[in-house]
Amino acid sequence: MEVTQTKAEGLSRTFAVKVTASELQAKLDQRIEEIRPTMRLKGFRPGKVPAAHVRKMYGRDLMGEMIDKLVNETNQKALEDNSLRPAGQPNVHMEGDIEKVVKGEADLSYHMHVDVMPEFTPVEAASLTISRPVAEVTDEQIDESLGRIASQNTKYEPREEGAEAVDGDAVVIDFVGKIDGEAFEGGAAEQQSVVLGANRFIPGFEEQLLGVKAGDTKDLNVTFPEAYQAANLAGKAAVFETKVHEVRAPKTPDVDEEFAKGLGLESLEQLRGLVRDQLAAEHNNASRAKAKRDLLDKLDAAHSFDLPQGMVEQEFNQIWQQLQAEMDAGRLTAEDKSKPEDDLKAEYRKIAERRVRLGLVLAEMGRISDVRITEQEVNQALIREARQYPGQEREVVQFFQKNPGAMAQLRAPIYEDKVVDHILSVATVEETTVSRDDLFKEDDA
């Protein structure tokens, strides 16, 4: 077996590998002798199948398996002998006629290309100064949250006889929708409650119910939006014949002891405490996110080294596929729409390079600090992921367990967060008190 490094440019390495046909045959003979004692074939006593017969019946399959194993072992040995850390799976390019190799008529010859991890010394975490905005939870914020909770528990009570519906009222109606005088499927309902101003129906439907009274009948003339989900209705004019049964006024409950107990709590004080804790958790998450962003910016500015191009290309392709999906869905920002494709690609390639660089820096800082994640943390993340697919939890768990790549993607953000938390624990963190609005304001970048 011959392994020769043929190229070393930047982080790219290429090795030429050659295994002679005679070596392959010797290994095949050895493999046949390993399995012969356990073979059971019709016409032969157990363990007494001749080697020549095994070669004739299974030689091709055994040689194929052996070549695959040999390629993997040789690649690993080349990396270990040269003290190289791969930055991804090696790419193997076979040379010659692989069929002749399998038949034992030619040498196994191939080139192995691999990107290796860059060598760099990360910045000392203790030398970093990180800015972290913080915001206090005020009584006013608690009152606002309680007001929203009360609004979510709004009930509707019948208005007095003859009262006209106003914005915010719930109108109970029967309706039948027709296009060109013909009723269409899905266009009818009875005792349907419509909250005026909630914008849950197509444009114009709720607005035309303003001023109706119990007992009224009214035709609502509307046009379905061009982008309506039912293609057979999109853009078409329709008439909804309606009959009003009742007009109901909203009644938002007072935030008091009775309201708190109605939510299953012991007191209003307990409810306020729970709301305070929730707001504090929201503030803490937003504060940490801002501190993490500042940390990543400082790490990016503090490091400059060659990047494995395979990793950059993979990251860029993921970003670009996501961007194209946004294009197809019509959700691209006006700024991105105005840019030529080449400019967009250059911009997003820089983002890919930043992500790869930061990923390598965080991984190295975590390695130096011996940051590890536990199986319990991974299992908890797996459970959270599975719960996003009710009724398919078992299948989701099995998918991750059988796919190392998917499991690695699950572990990666857990590890990153632990490394970030470690850095923040040893760096100098300067807290600045800001308002809640400023804390949740999006960064310009």
Protein Blocks (a to p, Z undefined) as FASTA:
>chain_A
ZZddfbdghjbccddddddfklmmmmmmmmmmmmmmmpccehiaehiacfklmmmmmmmm
mmmmmmmmmmmmmmmmmmmmnopacebdcddddehjfklmmnopaccddddddddddddd
dddfklpccddddddddfklmmmmmmmmmmmmpccddddehiacdehiacdddddddeeh
iacehiacehiacdehklpacehklmmmgoiaehiacdddddddfklfblklgopacddd
dddfbdcddddddddfklmmmnopabfklmmmmmmmmmmmmmmmmmmmmmmmmmmmmmmm
mpccdddfklmmmmmmmmmmmmmmmmmnopacfklmmpcfklmmmmmmmmmmmmmmmmmm
mmmmmmmnopacdfklmmmmmmmmmmmmghilmmmmmmmmmmmklmmmmmmmmmmmmmmm
mmmmmmccddddddfklmmpccfZZ
